[in-house]
Amino acid sequence: MKRALLILLCFAAPLAIVAQDLDRTYQPNEPEIGIFERLDQQVPLDIELINEIGQRVTLEQLVDKPTVIALVYYRCPGICSPFMESMAEVVSRSDMTIGKEYQILSISFDPREGPELARTNRNNYHHLINKEIDPNGWQFFVADSANIKRVTEAVGFKYKRTGFDFLHTSAMIFITHDGKITRYLHGTYFLPIDIKMAVIETAEGKSGPSLSRVLSYCYTFDPAGQQYVLNITKVSGTLILFFALVILLFLVLKPKKRTN
């Protein structure tokens, strides 16, 4: 038993170093960037948005079916365009009827953007859909700072302003007709089957972790480079811990040789 404890202490040193490295990656004085899932939490339905013709509407007036919240900003030079292009492609390929079985609300988190930009983006992305749809099935909105803060905090969307732009990630966030968050689909590429399953489960009020949770643990989104990169610290730390436990169990459970 003493031997096992000694071996465990030997492995504790590199694990402590890994833990220190993980701590260094978190800077409490800087805002976090990413999407932190709030499954089963409620999005306040009194959040007020402004549509492409300047009308103020609340989520309560809009959300009457499984709804995708897509947080973007319309002047985004990075991932927002491929993100919304992918959504347009999925709408085109899906056998589900947008506007009837589900809807998408694109919401700008840049308070400087106005209804005219929402209208321009609505026209642009609707034209990418290669079938007829209910034009109200995918709507585009802007909002003031207070309401932007409420919706981003409610869904766990954290971003950072840098100059005139923002560092941020992207995800399709599914909510029920009464505002409960049920699913996150991360990234900028989606399959029709992923959307269909998320819509069906949202209609039933079921929630579940994203299928990409394991991958998102191993990969970190680099907003500056607009791509996912392997998180060496997390992966190496996990591997060290795994092999340490395997060796420890082997030594503890290994049968002792009997002495004559």
Wavefront OBJ file of the C-alpha trace (Angstrom):
o trace
v 0.000 0.000 0.000
v 2.869 2.361 0.813
v 4.350 1.561 -2.563
v 1.105 2.523 -4.309
v 0.910 5.825 -2.434
v 4.499 6.630 -3.394
v 3.740 5.987 -7.053
v 0.634 8.153 -6.841
v 2.692 11.018 -5.421
v 5.168 10.660 -8.281
v 2.374 11.142 -10.787
v 0.863 14.020 -8.815
v 3.729 16.350 -9.758
v 3.112 16.432 -13.544
v -0.636 16.619 -12.927
v -0.101 19.659 -10.718
v 1.893 21.295 -13.515
v -0.948 20.620 -15.963
v -3.419 22.130 -13.495
v -1.267 25.250 -13.226
v -1.193 25.543 -17.013
v -4.979 25.274 -17.095
v -5.238 28.031 -14.505
v -3.006 30.276 -16.577
v -5.358 29.980 -19.539
v -8.109 31.646 -17.516
v -7.718 35.373 -17.094
v -10.411 36.675 -14.738
v -9.778 40.264 -15.796
v -10.637 39.469 -19.396
v -14.102 38.524 -20.650
v -14.470 34.894 -21.640
v -15.223 34.104 -25.258
v -17.383 31.143 -26.140
v -20.801 29.597 -25.730
v -21.497 28.120 -22.318
v -24.546 25.879 -22.493
v -27.552 26.739 -20.342
v -29.665 23.666 -20.988
v -33.114 23.690 -19.386
v -32.757 27.374 -18.494
v -35.385 29.879 -19.587
v -34.833 32.661 -22.081
v -36.932 35.639 -20.879
v -39.740 36.058 -23.368
v -40.126 39.759 -22.595
v -36.806 40.462 -24.353
v -37.507 43.134 -26.953
v -36.131 43.028 -30.500
v -36.406 45.326 -33.513
v -37.287 43.776 -36.863
v -36.161 44.812 -40.344
v -38.900 47.446 -40.670
v -38.193 49.026 -37.301
v -41.028 47.471 -35.296
v -40.386 46.492 -31.679
v -41.495 42.961 -30.845
v -40.942 40.640 -27.892
v -39.834 37.027 -27.983
v -43.214 36.139 -26.533
v -44.836 37.470 -29.709
v -42.434 35.498 -31.898
v -41.782 32.164 -30.219
v -44.739 29.832 -30.797
v -42.864 26.754 -32.061
v -39.371 25.202 -31.852
v -37.110 28.183 -32.456
v -33.455 28.579 -33.374
v -31.700 31.622 -31.943
v -28.687 32.560 -34.060
v -26.553 35.323 -32.548
v -24.519 37.176 -35.173
v -23.595 40.664 -36.220
v -24.327 41.650 -39.773
v -21.048 43.435 -40.579
v -19.042 40.447 -39.309
v -15.971 39.777 -41.501
v -15.475 36.292 -40.061
v -17.640 33.308 -39.173
v -21.090 34.911 -39.333
v -21.332 34.633 -43.123
v -20.402 30.925 -43.373
v -22.568 30.277 -40.319
v -25.672 31.782 -41.917
v -24.826 30.338 -45.341
v -24.760 26.897 -43.743
v -28.150 27.535 -42.148
v -29.537 28.582 -45.540
v -28.181 25.368 -47.062
v -29.738 23.253 -44.306
v -33.096 24.979 -44.760
v -32.859 24.185 -48.485
v -31.979 20.515 -47.948
v -34.189 19.754 -44.970
v -37.498 17.941 -45.376
v -38.876 19.974 -42.469
v -40.941 23.057 -43.245
v -39.456 26.249 -41.865
v -42.151 28.580 -40.583
v -44.415 25.635 -39.766
v -42.360 23.073 -37.842
v -39.619 25.433 -36.696
v -38.272 28.944 -37.214
v -34.966 30.818 -37.079
v -34.384 34.181 -35.410
v -31.089 35.818 -36.356
v -30.282 38.478 -33.757
v -27.451 41.001 -34.016
v -25.463 41.466 -30.809
v -23.968 44.731 -32.133
v -26.114 47.619 -30.829
v -24.723 49.900 -33.562
v -26.547 47.953 -36.271
v -29.987 49.064 -37.404
v -33.065 47.634 -39.134
v -31.697 48.362 -42.614
v -28.854 45.885 -42.091
v -31.309 43.297 -40.807
v -33.399 43.825 -43.945
v -30.387 43.514 -46.264
v -29.256 40.290 -44.611
v -32.762 38.866 -44.673
v -32.934 39.418 -48.435
v -29.438 38.045 -49.036
v -29.861 34.813 -47.105
v -33.422 34.164 -48.210
v -32.155 34.284 -51.795
v -29.692 31.484 -50.991
v -32.547 29.107 -50.150
v -33.430 27.126 -53.262
v -37.064 26.469 -52.440
v -40.083 28.528 -51.508
v -40.399 29.220 -47.791
v -42.568 31.218 -45.460
v -40.653 34.542 -45.306
v -41.455 34.750 -41.599
v -39.802 31.394 -41.005
v -36.387 33.036 -40.845
v -36.453 36.554 -39.428
v -33.653 39.030 -38.756
v -33.464 41.434 -35.823
v -31.385 44.075 -34.096
v -31.687 45.246 -30.492
v -30.461 47.812 -27.992
v -27.612 47.143 -25.553
v -29.853 46.193 -22.628
v -31.806 43.570 -24.555
v -28.663 42.245 -26.233
v -27.148 41.705 -22.800
v -30.248 39.878 -21.606
v -30.429 37.468 -24.528
v -26.687 36.742 -24.684
v -26.482 36.113 -20.944
v -29.581 33.920 -21.016
v -28.098 31.553 -23.607
v -24.485 31.692 -22.359
v -23.080 33.566 -25.364
v -19.878 35.408 -24.415
v -17.979 37.640 -26.813
v -15.388 40.389 -26.759
v -15.275 43.640 -28.660
v -11.985 44.370 -30.396
v -11.861 47.652 -32.324
v -14.907 47.811 -34.589
v -15.387 44.050 -34.574
v -16.041 41.228 -32.105
v -14.365 37.978 -31.179
v -17.048 35.313 -30.845
v -18.089 31.779 -31.703
v -21.277 30.468 -33.293
v -24.047 27.988 -32.573
v -27.658 27.275 -33.364
v -29.473 27.523 -30.030
v -32.831 25.741 -29.828
v -35.617 26.849 -27.503
v -39.147 25.573 -26.933
v -42.330 27.574 -27.466
v -42.133 28.683 -23.828
v -38.451 29.675 -23.963
v -36.672 26.627 -22.494
v -33.206 25.982 -23.952
v -32.993 22.409 -25.239
v -30.023 22.064 -27.575
v -26.894 23.741 -28.928
v -25.418 22.901 -32.326
v -21.953 24.434 -32.402
v -19.865 25.444 -35.399
v -20.481 26.726 -38.898
v -21.515 23.542 -40.702
v -24.691 21.593 -40.058
v -26.407 18.500 -41.412
v -30.161 18.337 -42.043
v -30.459 15.286 -39.766
v -28.872 17.233 -36.877
v -31.404 20.020 -37.287
v -34.303 17.598 -37.661
v -33.446 15.691 -34.480
v -32.967 18.941 -32.553
v -36.325 20.285 -33.766
v -38.161 17.050 -32.901
v -36.642 16.915 -29.418
v -37.350 20.608 -28.860
v -40.982 20.112 -29.884
v -41.171 17.374 -27.229
v -39.492 19.596 -24.653
v -36.474 17.282 -24.385
v -33.018 18.692 -23.784
v -29.616 17.107 -24.158
v -25.916 17.957 -24.386
v -24.481 18.694 -27.790
v -23.044 15.778 -29.713
v -19.895 17.848 -30.091
v -19.251 18.215 -26.364
v -16.368 15.701 -26.421
v -14.853 17.362 -29.468
v -15.284 20.802 -27.947
v -13.395 19.576 -24.867
v -10.439 18.581 -27.067
v -10.659 21.602 -29.357
v -10.770 25.306 -28.551
v -12.160 27.906 -30.923
v -9.618 30.571 -31.820
v -11.705 33.668 -32.636
v -8.670 35.514 -34.007
v -7.884 32.726 -36.465
v -11.576 31.862 -36.969
v -10.912 28.131 -36.566
v -10.872 25.309 -34.025
v -7.447 24.300 -32.715
v -6.379 21.308 -30.655
v -6.181 22.135 -26.948
v -2.848 20.460 -26.177
v -3.022 21.238 -22.466
v -6.377 19.562 -21.946
v -5.572 16.545 -24.102
v -2.142 15.933 -22.574
v -3.485 16.436 -19.054
v -6.261 13.931 -19.660
v -3.860 11.365 -21.131
v -1.415 11.754 -18.240
v -4.202 11.265 -15.723
v -5.555 8.237 -17.588
v -2.220 6.435 -17.832
v -1.358 7.312 -14.237
v -4.554 5.664 -13.046
v -3.983 2.601 -15.249
v -0.452 2.086 -13.912
v -1.569 2.688 -10.350
v -4.373 0.143 -10.630
v -2.007 -2.369 -12.205
v 0.502 -2.022 -9.372
v -2.135 -2.125 -6.645
v -4.022 -5.090 -8.067
v -0.995 -7.044 -9.265
v -0.829 -10.293 -7.259
v 2.188 -10.529 -5.010
v 4.637 -13.376 -5.503
v 4.672 -15.810 -2.664
v 8.013 -16.367 -0.995
v 8.992 -19.927 -0.171
l 1 2 3 4 5 6 7 8 9 10 11 12 13 14 15 16 17 18 19 20 21 22 23 24 25 26 27 28 29 30 31 32 33 34 35 36 37 38 39 40 41 42 43 44 45 46 47 48 49 50 51 52 53 54 55 56 57 58 59 60 61 62 63 64 65 66 67 68 69 70 71 72 73 74 75 76 77 78 79 80 81 82 83 84 85 86 87 88 89 90 91 92 93 94 95 96 97 98 99 100 101 102 103 104 105 106 107 108 109 110 111 112 113 114 115 116 117 118 119 120 121 122 123 124 125 126 127 128 129 130 131 132 133 134 135 136 137 138 139 140 141 142 143 144 145 146 147 148 149 150 151 152 153 154 155 156 157 158 159 160 161 162 163 164 165 166 167 168 169 170 171 172 173 174 175 176 177 178 179 180 181 182 183 184 185 186 187 188 189 190 191 192 193 194 195 196 197 198 199 200 201 202 203 204 205 206 207 208 209 210 211 212 213 214 215 216 217 218 219 220 221 222 223 224 225 226 227 228 229 230 231 232 233 234 235 236 237 238 239 240 241 242 243 244 245 246 247 248 249 250 251 252 253 254 255 256 257 258 259 260
